[in-house]
Amino acid sequence: MEAEFFTITELAKALGISRVAVFKRIKAMQIKAQKIGRRYVIKKADLPMEFGGELTEEKKQMIAKAVRKTVQEYGEALRLLGKE
């Protein structure tokens, strides 16, 4: 059974950054965390997909919108890169 949460240390290792950097991101509210006693835990569902988060319908729509915008703005450059 896979755990639902990351500890600060586990997340730091997965992201390839220091524990201090994870704490700073939590304090800056860039990473959502819960404090249990003296420790923080991070729900995997609150993280991006590559770290166990869920791909919700809202996230799918945001991704589709970003892809459409990128193709609209950089379509010609993407076509030229695809030919190389």
Residue pairs with C-beta under 8 A, 6 or more apart in sequence:
2 52
3 44
4 43
4 44
4 45
5 41
5 42
5 43
5 44
6 14
6 41
6 42
6 44
6 47
6 51
6 52
7 39
7 40
7 41
7 42
8 19
8 22
8 23
8 26
8 39
8 40
8 42
9 19
11 22
11 31
11 42
11 47
11 51
12 18
12 19
12 21
12 22
14 51
15 21
15 22
15 51
22 31
23 40
25 31
26 33
26 40
26 42
31 42
31 46
31 47
32 42
32 43
32 46
33 40
33 41
33 42
34 40
34 41
34 42
34 43
44 51
44 52
44 53
45 52
45 53
45 54
46 53
47 53
49 55
70 78
71 78
